[in-house]
Amino acid sequence: MTTSDPRSDEQLAEDYLAGDIGAFQQIVERYHDDLMRFLRRLMGDLASADDVFQDTFLQVHESLSTFDTSRRLKPWLFTVAANKGRDALRKRKRRRAMSLNAEIGGDNGAQFVDLLEIDLPGPDSRLNDEERSKMVQRAIDTLSPKLREVLLLAYFQRLSYQQIADMFDIPLGTVKSRLHSAVAGFGQAWQVQVEKAKADGVWASENRGRETGG
């Protein structure tokens, strides 16, 4: 969803607190798509993401009066969403695998950010879309919630290290350390998935021939 309202996020927050009910709906519509994409990757399914989305904006409604409108609203919104998502994951007796619709843009030369893009298949990818998505899913699901959060916020939402540090009230160095661990952990898990795919014969035969020059 998009909104053509020219007001800034912070102005919308101020107007809502001043009695403009429609301003809150503008905030919801403005961030619906971004927050739902984030929450679907964090929670693993649409139903859980939608529940957390609703909880997020209930909390925003209740806490907006405490928000400092001299700061940016977006990081605060994602802080609330991440905290609500974390609480929901903790309540699960058995955490379900993440459902990621992601693409792999090639082999060794692919940037990690490519793994979190959707609807943009790599020109030389060696797996069909469904199997590639499952492999990415399994690799990211090996990460702890804290590592998964910082990975999705930094690479998918493009938040800065400082914004993430402010969101979780942790030192900048901790953000960098977690992101480094997340990327390293994903890389190791992804290699395991690739080797398993080759061993299981999932790696497309026509592309294996190209890989070996056949």
VOGU-571984 format. One record per residue: x, y, z of N, C-alpha, C in turn. Coordinates in Angstrom, 3 decimals. Layout:
<<X,Y,Z>,<X,Y,Z>,<X,Y,Z>> ...
% end
This chain:
<<0.839,-1.193,0.000>,<0.000,0.000,0.000>,<0.876,1.246,0.000>> <<0.409,2.264,-0.614>,<1.139,3.521,-0.625>,<0.196,4.638,-0.228>> <<0.769,5.741,0.153>,<-0.040,6.902,0.506>,<0.569,8.131,-0.120>> <<-0.282,9.019,-0.610>,<0.202,10.237,-1.253>,<0.208,11.408,-0.282>> <<-0.112,11.162,0.985>,<-0.127,12.230,1.978>,<1.258,12.853,2.054>> <<1.369,14.169,1.854>,<2.690,14.805,1.829>,<3.332,14.962,3.206>> <<2.595,14.746,4.251>,<3.141,14.923,5.593>,<4.204,13.873,5.917>> <<5.206,14.265,6.678>,<6.232,13.321,7.112>,<5.626,12.366,8.134>> <<6.322,11.264,8.384>,<5.874,10.319,9.401>,<5.696,11.019,10.746>> <<6.674,11.837,11.071>,<6.665,12.497,12.372>,<5.520,13.507,12.482>> <<5.214,14.188,11.355>,<4.102,15.128,11.363>,<2.778,14.386,11.514>> <<2.673,13.231,10.876>,<1.473,12.414,11.023>,<1.285,12.001,12.483>> <<2.393,11.634,13.133>,<2.312,11.244,14.539>,<1.829,12.413,15.396>> <<2.382,13.594,15.132>,<1.980,14.773,15.893>,<0.512,15.109,15.648>> <<0.075,15.003,14.394>,<-1.309,15.324,14.061>,<-2.278,14.328,14.704>> <<-1.875,13.063,14.747>,<-2.732,12.070,15.392>,<-2.878,12.370,16.881>> <<-1.783,12.705,17.516>,<-1.832,13.019,18.939>,<-2.647,14.284,19.202>> <<-2.738,15.130,18.164>,<-3.532,16.353,18.300>,<-5.005,16.127,17.966>> <<-5.371,14.882,17.607>,<-6.772,14.573,17.376>,<-7.154,14.192,15.963>> <<-6.189,14.158,15.039>,<-6.485,13.784,13.652>,<-6.431,12.262,13.535>> <<-7.581,11.603,13.657>,<-7.646,10.144,13.633>,<-7.127,9.580,12.312>> <<-7.414,10.286,11.214>,<-6.986,9.809,9.904>,<-5.474,9.734,9.760>> <<-4.748,10.500,10.549>,<-3.286,10.492,10.452>,<-2.718,9.137,10.833>> <<-3.366,8.489,11.813>,<-2.881,7.170,12.229>,<-3.063,6.163,11.106>> <<-4.193,6.223,10.418>,<-4.434,5.320,9.301>,<-3.425,5.547,8.188>> <<-3.010,6.783,7.996>,<-1.985,7.072,6.999>,<-0.667,6.375,7.358>> <<-0.325,6.364,8.633>,<0.904,5.682,9.070>,<0.790,4.185,8.814>> <<-0.366,3.610,9.157>,<-0.584,2.181,8.942>,<-0.441,1.836,7.462>> <<-1.079,2.599,6.600>,<-1.024,2.327,5.169>,<0.382,2.534,4.610>> <<1.057,3.544,5.093>,<2.403,3.857,4.586>,<3.385,2.735,4.874>> <<3.239,2.072,6.021>,<4.218,1.058,6.421>,<3.695,-0.364,6.352>> <<2.491,-0.535,5.848>,<1.919,-1.878,5.787>,<2.816,-2.854,5.027>> <<3.193,-2.513,3.810>,<3.940,-3.450,2.973>,<5.318,-3.758,3.547>> <<6.058,-2.730,3.949>,<7.402,-2.944,4.483>,<7.374,-3.784,5.755>> <<6.457,-3.463,6.652>,<6.390,-4.213,7.907>,<5.943,-5.658,7.670>> <<4.998,-5.853,6.764>,<4.541,-7.216,6.505>,<5.637,-8.049,5.855>> <<6.431,-7.465,4.960>,<7.536,-8.216,4.369>,<8.534,-8.623,5.448>> <<8.843,-7.683,6.323>,<9.774,-7.960,7.416>,<9.222,-9.056,8.324>> <<7.959,-8.928,8.721>,<7.367,-9.870,9.665>,<7.158,-11.255,9.059>> <<6.876,-11.325,7.774>,<6.731,-12.647,7.139>,<8.040,-13.400,7.179>> <<9.153,-12.704,7.003>,<10.450,-13.359,7.053>,<10.849,-13.689,8.490>> <<10.462,-12.844,9.402>,<10.805,-13.065,10.804>,<9.968,-14.183,11.416>> <<8.664,-14.199,11.102>,<7.747,-15.139,11.744>,<7.611,-16.466,10.991>> <<7.740,-16.431,9.677>,<7.714,-17.662,8.921>,<6.417,-17.963,8.194>> <<5.349,-17.236,8.472>,<4.105,-17.468,7.748>,<3.244,-16.217,7.821>> <<2.321,-16.122,6.876>,<1.508,-14.919,6.731>,<0.573,-14.705,7.914>> <<-0.037,-15.781,8.412>,<-0.992,-15.637,9.511>,<-0.319,-15.077,10.760>> <<0.856,-15.612,11.107>,<1.580,-15.116,12.281>,<2.042,-13.683,12.065>> <<2.503,-13.387,10.844>,<2.941,-12.029,10.540>,<1.800,-11.040,10.695>> <<0.611,-11.435,10.230>,<-0.536,-10.549,10.335>,<-0.924,-10.318,11.792>> <<-0.840,-11.361,12.608>,<-1.137,-11.213,14.039>,<-0.180,-10.229,14.695>> <<1.105,-10.379,14.375>,<2.109,-9.499,14.971>,<1.949,-8.074,14.451>> <<1.580,-7.951,13.181>,<1.334,-6.624,12.615>,<0.239,-5.909,13.398>> <<-0.845,-6.628,13.678>,<-1.943,-6.031,14.436>,<-1.499,-5.656,15.850>> <<-0.742,-6.548,16.480>,<-0.234,-6.261,17.822>,<0.703,-5.057,17.811>> <<1.486,-4.957,16.734>,<2.427,-3.845,16.615>,<1.704,-2.510,16.619>> <<0.674,-2.396,15.801>,<0.005,-1.105,15.710>,<-0.918,-0.834,16.902>> <<-1.336,-1.879,17.594>,<-2.036,-1.651,18.855>,<-1.075,-1.026,19.860>> <<0.174,-1.568,19.886>,<1.181,-1.006,20.779>,<1.558,0.418,20.364>> <<1.670,0.650,19.061>,<1.982,1.993,18.571>,<0.889,2.971,19.000>> <<-0.358,2.549,18.847>,<-1.486,3.394,19.257>,<-1.389,3.744,20.741>> <<-1.041,2.746,21.549>,<-1.004,2.959,22.993>,<0.223,3.741,23.448>> <<1.299,3.683,22.676>,<2.574,4.262,23.122>,<3.022,5.481,22.338>> <<2.245,5.888,21.335>,<2.702,6.969,20.465>,<2.943,8.264,21.241>> <<2.222,8.454,22.325>,<2.403,9.682,23.105>,<3.793,9.759,23.728>> <<4.486,8.615,23.825>,<5.833,8.608,24.404>,<6.908,8.774,23.337>> <<6.510,8.756,22.065>,<7.484,8.860,20.984>,<7.979,10.295,20.840>> <<9.297,10.438,20.723>,<9.924,11.745,20.528>,<9.881,12.083,19.039>> <<8.998,12.992,18.647>,<8.816,13.303,17.224>,<9.984,14.072,16.617>> <<11.005,14.363,17.405>,<12.212,14.947,16.834>,<13.093,13.843,16.224>> <<12.719,12.577,16.463>,<13.449,11.446,15.899>,<12.622,10.832,14.786>> <<13.248,9.945,14.010>,<12.546,9.311,12.902>,<11.601,8.223,13.421>> <<10.427,8.131,12.798>,<9.411,7.185,13.236>,<9.713,5.759,12.780>> <<10.257,5.590,11.585>,<10.428,4.252,11.019>,<11.227,3.312,11.913>> <<12.406,3.700,12.419>,<13.139,2.767,13.287>,<12.343,2.374,14.526>> <<11.577,3.316,15.057>,<10.771,3.003,16.235>,<9.690,1.989,15.895>> <<9.045,2.144,14.750>,<8.031,1.184,14.320>,<8.618,-0.220,14.199>> <<9.806,-0.312,13.601>,<10.421,-1.620,13.438>,<10.915,-2.176,14.766>> <<11.259,-1.312,15.705>,<11.609,-1.781,17.040>,<10.410,-2.460,17.687>> <<9.258,-1.795,17.624>,<8.041,-2.368,18.196>,<7.708,-3.687,17.507>> <<7.779,-3.721,16.174>,<7.449,-4.932,15.423>,<8.404,-6.069,15.765>> <<9.697,-5.766,15.843>,<10.678,-6.804,16.164>,<10.460,-7.354,17.563>> <<10.153,-6.483,18.506>,<9.912,-6.934,19.877>,<8.650,-7.797,19.956>> <<7.593,-7.386,19.249>,<6.366,-8.179,19.238>,<6.603,-9.529,18.568>> <<7.376,-9.518,17.488>,<7.692,-10.767,16.812>,<8.514,-11.691,17.691>> <<9.472,-11.137,18.400>,<10.312,-11.926,19.291>,<9.473,-12.557,20.400>> <<8.555,-11.777,20.949>,<7.669,-12.307,21.996>,<6.830,-13.465,21.460>> <<6.308,-13.301,20.241>,<5.474,-14.349,19.655>,<6.279,-15.617,19.388>> <<7.525,-15.461,18.938>,<8.366,-16.629,18.687>,<8.682,-17.368,19.978>> <<8.896,-16.613,21.050>,<9.193,-17.240,22.332>,<8.016,-18.062,22.839>> <<6.809,-17.641,22.486>,<5.612,-18.336,22.962>,<5.328,-19.621,22.198>> <<5.967,-19.790,21.092>,<5.742,-21.004,20.313>,<6.421,-22.192,20.997>> <<5.711,-23.278,21.123>,<6.322,-24.480,21.692>,<7.318,-25.078,20.711>> <<7.008,-24.946,19.457>,<7.916,-25.442,18.424>,<7.922,-24.445,17.299>> <<9.069,-23.784,17.110>,<9.166,-22.747,16.079>,<9.144,-23.385,14.699>> <<8.214,-22.937,13.868>,<8.122,-23.454,12.508>,<9.200,-22.853,11.617>> <<9.538,-23.578,10.577>,<10.564,-23.090,9.651>,<10.087,-21.815,8.981>> <<11.023,-20.924,8.710>,<10.686,-19.680,8.038>,<10.232,-19.951,6.609>> <<9.300,-19.165,6.137>,<8.821,-19.291,4.769>,<9.333,-18.106,3.968>> <<10.427,-18.334,3.253>,<11.063,-17.243,2.511>,<10.881,-17.466,1.015>> <<10.401,-16.449,0.323>,<10.312,-16.509,-1.127>,<11.478,-15.690,-1.652>> <<12.672,-16.317,-1.641>,<13.881,-15.580,-1.976>,<14.546,-16.203,-3.192>> <<15.438,-15.461,-3.786>,<16.135,-15.923,-4.973>,<17.636,-15.905,-4.739>> <<18.354,-16.783,-5.448>,<19.812,-16.795,-5.397>,<20.312,-16.298,-6.750>> <<21.035,-15.197,-6.746>,<21.497,-14.622,-7.996>,<22.852,-15.136,-8.400>> <<22.920,-16.380,-8.840>,<24.191,-16.923,-9.279>,<24.868,-17.727,-8.186>> <<26.197,-17.978,-8.344>,<26.925,-18.803,-7.383>,<27.841,-17.952,-6.522>> <<29.135,-18.149,-6.624>,<30.080,-17.504,-5.720>,<30.076,-15.989,-5.819>> <<29.713,-15.442,-6.964>,<29.760,-14.002,-7.130>,<28.544,-13.266,-6.599>> <<27.538,-13.990,-6.135>,<26.315,-13.335,-5.681>,<26.539,-12.616,-4.361>> <<25.993,-11.420,-4.246>,<26.032,-10.700,-2.989>,<24.968,-11.268,-2.071>> <<25.210,-11.178,-0.770>,<24.253,-11.753,0.163>,<22.891,-11.089,0.052>> <<22.876,-9.780,-0.230>,<21.597,-9.082,-0.322>,<20.703,-9.709,-1.375>> <<21.288,-10.331,-2.402>,<20.497,-10.981,-3.435>,<19.625,-12.092,-2.865>> <<20.063,-12.674,-1.764>,<19.335,-13.789,-1.189>,<18.036,-13.355,-0.528>> <<17.872,-12.062,-0.287>,<16.676,-11.569,0.361>,<15.761,-10.821,-0.593>> <<16.082,-10.800,-1.877>,<15.227,-10.152,-2.867>,<14.169,-11.137,-3.341>> <<13.016,-10.627,-3.755>,<11.963,-11.486,-4.268>,<11.607,-11.079,-5.691>> <<11.133,-12.045,-6.434>,<10.636,-11.824,-7.798>,<11.720,-11.368,-8.767>> <<12.989,-11.643,-8.454>,<14.080,-11.275,-9.351>,<15.021,-12.465,-9.505>> <<14.641,-13.482,-10.279>,<15.472,-14.678,-10.402>,<16.817,-14.382,-11.019>> <<17.838,-15.057,-10.509>,<19.183,-14.877,-11.037>,<19.311,-15.448,-12.429>> <<20.061,-14.806,-13.319>,<20.154,-15.251,-14.708>,<20.871,-16.575,-14.875>> <<21.746,-16.942,-13.913>,<22.470,-18.197,-14.061>,<22.222,-19.112,-12.875>> <<21.077,-18.965,-12.227>,<20.783,-19.810,-11.071>,<20.662,-21.263,-11.516>> <<21.081,-22.174,-10.650>,<21.169,-23.583,-11.026>,<20.043,-24.433,-10.439>> <<19.134,-23.828,-9.729>,<18.051,-24.573,-9.106>,<16.714,-23.982,-9.509>> <<15.668,-24.795,-9.460>,<14.355,-24.224,-9.720>,<13.944,-23.355,-8.536>> <<12.987,-22.485,-8.781>,<12.610,-21.481,-7.781>,<12.180,-22.104,-6.460>> <<11.377,-23.156,-6.530>,<10.847,-23.758,-5.309>,<11.953,-24.351,-4.446>> <<12.855,-25.102,-5.053>,<13.922,-25.732,-4.280>,<14.898,-24.686,-3.745>> <<15.188,-23.666,-4.545>,<16.086,-22.603,-4.101>,<15.512,-21.900,-2.866>> <<14.196,-21.626,-2.905>,<13.542,-20.973,-1.786>,<13.617,-21.831,-0.527>> <<13.421,-23.142,-0.695>,<13.503,-24.039,0.459>,<14.903,-24.060,1.056>> <<15.913,-24.027,0.194>,<17.287,-24.051,0.680>,<17.632,-22.781,1.454>> <<17.205,-21.641,0.917>,<17.433,-20.382,1.620>,<16.703,-20.397,2.957>> <<15.495,-20.921,2.923>,<14.691,-21.024,4.143>,<15.425,-21.815,5.208>> <<15.926,-22.975,4.827>,<16.602,-23.836,5.798>,<17.878,-23.197,6.317>> <<18.589,-22.489,5.453>,<19.836,-21.848,5.884>,<19.568,-20.719,6.874>> <<18.605,-19.858,6.566>,<18.317,-18.746,7.469>,<17.691,-19.240,8.763>> <<16.977,-20.343,8.700>,<16.329,-20.864,9.898>,<17.332,-21.394,10.913>> <<18.591,-21.575,10.504>,<19.613,-22.011,11.461>,<20.067,-20.868,12.364>> <<19.763,-19.622,11.990>,<20.201,-18.468,12.777>,<19.307,-18.255,13.989>> <<19.887,-17.730,15.042>,<19.102,-17.386,16.219>,<18.219,-16.185,15.900>> <<17.136,-15.969,16.666>,<16.275,-14.814,16.399>,<17.026,-13.491,16.372>> <<17.984,-13.294,17.256>,<18.719,-12.034,17.291>,<19.523,-11.814,16.023>> <<20.160,-12.881,15.538>,<20.943,-12.748,14.307>,<20.026,-12.555,13.109>> <<18.903,-13.253,13.105>,<17.958,-13.134,11.994>,<17.385,-11.719,11.931>> <<17.079,-11.146,13.086>,<16.534,-9.795,13.128>,<17.491,-8.787,12.509>> <<18.748,-8.817,12.952>,<19.698,-7.808,12.475>,<19.995,-8.015,10.997>> <<19.984,-9.273,10.564>,<20.221,-9.571,9.150>,<19.103,-8.993,8.280>> <<17.864,-9.238,8.652>,<16.736,-8.755,7.860>,<16.641,-7.238,7.877>> <<16.921,-6.630,9.012>,<16.831,-5.173,9.109>,<17.935,-4.486,8.313>> <<19.138,-5.043,8.361>,<20.267,-4.413,7.679>,<20.208,-4.624,6.175>> <<19.895,-5.832,5.734>,<19.977,-6.147,4.312>,<18.669,-5.942,3.569>> <<17.529,-6.240,4.220>,<16.260,-6.099,3.514>,<15.650,-4.725,3.715>> <<15.615,-4.251,4.953>,<15.035,-2.940,5.224>,<16.040,-1.806,5.037>> <<17.318,-2.141,4.851>,<18.369,-1.167,4.585>,<18.520,-0.148,5.733>> <<18.247,-0.593,6.958>,<18.484,0.298,8.093>,<19.986,0.356,8.364>> <<20.442,1.504,8.831>,<21.860,1.666,9.126>,<22.216,0.937,10.420>> <<23.511,0.687,10.614>,<23.964,0.061,11.855>,<23.530,0.890,13.057>> <<23.644,2.201,12.938>,<23.296,3.060,14.055>,<21.804,2.987,14.366>> <<20.977,2.930,13.336>,<19.536,2.821,13.564>,<19.192,1.516,14.273>> <<19.853,0.444,13.869>,<19.598,-0.849,14.516>,<20.086,-0.823,15.951>> <<21.230,-0.192,16.177>,<21.744,-0.069,17.539>,<20.764,0.699,18.418>> <<20.199,1.764,17.875>,<19.217,2.550,18.624>,<17.944,1.745,18.870>> <<17.538,0.958,17.878>,<16.321,0.166,18.007>,<16.387,-0.787,19.193>> <<17.502,-1.489,19.311>,<17.610,-2.520,20.336>,<18.406,-2.066,21.560>> <<18.809,-0.786,21.542>,<19.563,-0.222,22.661>,<20.808,-1.050,22.955>> <<21.559,-1.308,21.896>,<22.806,-2.055,22.019>,<23.923,-1.253,21.359>> <<25.179,-1.497,21.746>,<26.292,-0.759,21.150>,<26.421,-1.015,19.648>> <<26.972,-0.030,18.952>,<27.176,-0.164,17.514>,<28.041,-1.380,17.200>> <<29.039,-1.609,18.022>,<29.915,-2.760,17.803>,<29.179,-4.085,17.903>> <<28.161,-4.128,18.756>,<27.369,-5.353,18.893>,<26.573,-5.619,17.624>> <<26.038,-4.550,17.028>,<25.305,-4.706,15.773>,<26.227,-5.285,14.711>> <<27.412,-4.713,14.582>,<28.353,-5.178,13.562>,<28.760,-6.624,13.826>> <<28.967,-6.954,15.107>,<29.357,-8.313,15.461>,<28.243,-9.304,15.132>> <<27.000,-8.929,15.455>,<25.874,-9.824,15.159>,<25.689,-10.004,13.664>> <<25.834,-8.909,12.914>,<25.665,-9.006,11.466>,<26.756,-9.870,10.859>> <<27.967,-9.702,11.340>,<29.073,-10.532,10.857>,<28.791,-12.005,11.140>> <<28.333,-12.287,12.355>,<28.013,-13.670,12.720>,<26.861,-14.210,11.886>> <<25.869,-13.348,11.615>,<24.716,-13.770,10.836>,<25.110,-14.133,9.410>> <<25.918,-13.281,8.790>,<26.349,-13.547,7.412>,<27.229,-14.791,7.360>> <<28.145,-14.918,8.336>,<29.011,-16.093,8.371>,<28.194,-17.362,8.601>> <<27.238,-17.271,9.523>,<26.406,-18.430,9.817>,<25.565,-18.831,8.625>> <<25.012,-17.823,7.953>,<24.230,-18.134,6.761>,<25.115,-18.774,5.698>> <<26.300,-18.210,5.492>,<27.192,-18.738,4.465>,<27.532,-20.203,4.693>> <<27.802,-20.549,5.949>,<28.118,-21.940,6.259>,<26.912,-22.842,6.031>> <<25.750,-22.381,6.491>,<24.536,-23.180,6.323>,<24.165,-23.320,4.851>> <<24.401,-22.260,4.080>,<24.087,-22.313,2.649>,<24.980,-23.322,1.934>> <<26.247,-23.369,2.283>,<27.149,-24.341,1.667>,<26.706,-25.767,1.968>> <<26.226,-25.991,3.175>,<25.703,-27.312,3.531>,<24.513,-27.662,2.644>> <<23.648,-26.679,2.420>,<22.478,-26.915,1.581>,<22.874,-27.211,0.133>> <<23.861,-26.488,-0.373>,<24.326,-26.702,-1.744>,<24.903,-28.107,-1.905>> <<25.755,-28.517,-0.957>,<26.365,-29.840,-1.038>,<25.303,-30.933,-0.950>> <<24.318,-30.722,-0.102>,<23.237,-31.703,0.026>,<22.431,-31.780,-1.266>> <<22.188,-30.620,-1.887>,<21.431,-30.605,-3.135>,<22.171,-31.359,-4.231>> <<23.482,-31.176,-4.265>,<24.280,-31.889,-5.262>,<24.248,-33.384,-5.002>> <<24.386,-33.757,-3.719>,<24.386,-35.175,-3.370>,<23.036,-35.828,-3.664>> <<21.969,-35.063,-3.490>,<20.624,-35.590,-3.710>,<20.186,-35.510,-5.169>> <<21.028,-34.902,-6.003>,<20.693,-34.781,-7.406>,<19.707,-33.679,-7.707>> <<19.527,-32.739,-6.771>,<18.598,-31.633,-6.993>,<19.210,-30.594,-7.916>> <<20.528,-30.463,-7.877>,<21.236,-29.502,-8.734>,<20.923,-29.839,-10.181>> <<20.340,-28.907,-10.904>,<19.809,-29.178,-12.246>,<20.866,-29.787,-13.160>> <<20.533,-30.909,-13.797>,<21.507,-31.633,-14.607>,<22.006,-30.809,-15.775>> <<21.108,-30.030,-16.371>,<21.531,-29.219,-17.515>,<22.538,-28.175,-17.122>> <<22.438,-27.696,-15.862>,<23.372,-26.692,-15.390>,<24.657,-27.315,-14.891>> <<24.578,-28.577,-14.423>,<25.807,-29.260,-14.032>,<26.710,-29.401,-15.250>> <<26.092,-29.690,-16.393>,<26.884,-29.810,-17.602>,<27.565,-28.515,-17.951>> <<26.862,-27.397,-17.768>,<27.447,-26.106,-18.047>,<28.581,-25.804,-17.065>> <<28.376,-26.233,-15.781>,<29.358,-25.972,-14.746>,<30.681,-26.690,-15.054>> <<30.584,-27.912,-15.637>,<31.779,-28.689,-15.912>,<32.273,-28.516,-17.348>> <<31.579,-27.643,-18.076>,<32.005,-27.376,-19.444>,<31.422,-28.328,-20.455>> <<30.436,-29.177,-19.977>,<29.812,-30.140,-20.877>,<28.663,-29.555,-21.621>> 
% end
